[in-house]
Amino acid sequence: MSGFSADWLALREPFDLRARSPVVLDAVAGFFERQHSVRVIDLASGTGSTLRALSSKLPPRQSWTLVDNDPDLLAAATSKNQDVSVTVVARDLSRDPEAPLEETVDLVATSALLDLVSDAWLHRVATAVAARAIPFYAALSYDGRVVFTPPDPFDAAVIGAVNQHQRTDKGFGAALGPAAADVALTRFTALRYAVIQGSSDWQIGPEDRDMQNELLDGWARAARDIGALPGGGIAAWLTRRRAMTAAGSSLLVGHVDFFAVPSTTR
Ligand SMILES: C[S@@+](CC[C@H](N)C(=O)[O-])C[C@H]1O[C@@H](n2cnc3c(N)ncnc32)[C@H](O)[C@@H]1O
């Protein structure tokens, strides 16, 4: 399981769903409560996790456009709601990121994307969104915090290396990584948006061994790729952490959600 495979997205989706900030979801729901219909575009939708999380909070008539550059993920996109129309668009969002916004939409949504993009990309998208006075919902931006229970003396070194890796190019230029939500909030505030934010930390319990082991493997890989730590130290850490997972450890992984609302409406 690696990258953005459908298996990985399916493994993380229940954690995402539990983690999404209710304060932010309520703000999105409240914004549209007087409307009968809503058109949403989901940037880097994967298989449609945001559609499944948000659909029940929006007016009954919805049309969603799911945009992603992976046609296999789009082919697996499903909605729990039969009344919702879903269109999928295979597009590389790193190029011409404003293009999908030419479609008339009431809400731009995204999840687990902003930490992958560069400041320049975010600036272009935020500016295009603001020029159209569209509200923007962004869920599950990783913020760099990982809390291991119980701790290991090498945790901080590994997560430090992981957070360095988070800032490397993920296809959009040097990634914002853990700074993504803060930078986005600053950008939208400067564009005269009001921002509602909330935490959406993954709480990964002792019973969630598959998720823990998947994360540990990914973090060990990222730490090795960065090359700042001795390989033997990373391998020994992974062995100790896997033993702790088997014995019932737990994890918190920090994320931020926000809903940005324009000061003017269209
Ligand atoms: C962490 S996944 C999140 C997927 C989904 N939003 C979710 O929350 O399950 C990141 C998504 O970004 C998509 N992605 C990565 N680079 C992209 C690009 N250049 N253009 C469009 N989509 C991209 C991946 O295919 C993947 O679906």
PDBQT file of the ligand as one rigid body, heavy atoms in Angstrom, charges set to zero:
ROOT
HETATM    1  C1  LIG A 301      -4.100  12.159   0.238  1.00  0.00    +0.000 C 
HETATM    2  S1  LIG A 301      -5.045  11.847  -1.198  1.00  0.00    +0.000 S 
HETATM    3  C2  LIG A 301      -6.617  12.549  -0.734  1.00  0.00    +0.000 C 
HETATM    4  C3  LIG A 301      -7.759  12.038  -1.550  1.00  0.00    +0.000 C 
HETATM    5  C4  LIG A 301      -9.138  12.465  -1.070  1.00  0.00    +0.000 C 
HETATM    6  N1  LIG A 301      -9.306  13.899  -1.123  1.00  0.00    +0.000 N 
HETATM    7  C5  LIG A 301      -9.391  11.932   0.318  1.00  0.00    +0.000 C 
HETATM    8  O1  LIG A 301      -9.469  12.729   1.250  1.00  0.00    +0.000 OA
HETATM    9  O2  LIG A 301      -9.508  10.697   0.450  1.00  0.00    +0.000 OA
HETATM   10  C6  LIG A 301      -4.422  13.045  -2.353  1.00  0.00    +0.000 C 
HETATM   11  C7  LIG A 301      -5.123  13.008  -3.694  1.00  0.00    +0.000 C 
HETATM   12  O3  LIG A 301      -4.500  13.959  -4.536  1.00  0.00    +0.000 OA
HETATM   13  C8  LIG A 301      -4.491  13.435  -5.837  1.00  0.00    +0.000 C 
HETATM   14  N2  LIG A 301      -3.452  14.150  -6.595  1.00  0.00    +0.000 N 
HETATM   15  C9  LIG A 301      -2.122  14.161  -6.365  1.00  0.00    +0.000 A 
HETATM   16  N3  LIG A 301      -1.497  14.903  -7.274  1.00  0.00    +0.000 NA
HETATM   17  C10 LIG A 301      -2.461  15.381  -8.121  1.00  0.00    +0.000 A 
HETATM   18  C11 LIG A 301      -2.431  16.214  -9.272  1.00  0.00    +0.000 A 
HETATM   19  N4  LIG A 301      -1.294  16.708  -9.762  1.00  0.00    +0.000 N 
HETATM   20  N5  LIG A 301      -3.612  16.496  -9.875  1.00  0.00    +0.000 NA
HETATM   21  C12 LIG A 301      -4.780  16.006  -9.403  1.00  0.00    +0.000 A 
HETATM   22  N6  LIG A 301      -4.859  15.205  -8.319  1.00  0.00    +0.000 NA
HETATM   23  C13 LIG A 301      -3.717  14.897  -7.676  1.00  0.00    +0.000 A 
HETATM   24  C14 LIG A 301      -4.194  11.961  -5.636  1.00  0.00    +0.000 C 
HETATM   25  O4  LIG A 301      -4.515  11.169  -6.754  1.00  0.00    +0.000 OA
HETATM   26  C15 LIG A 301      -5.057  11.657  -4.397  1.00  0.00    +0.000 C 
HETATM   27  O5  LIG A 301      -6.347  11.262  -4.764  1.00  0.00    +0.000 OA
ENDROOT
TORSDOF 0
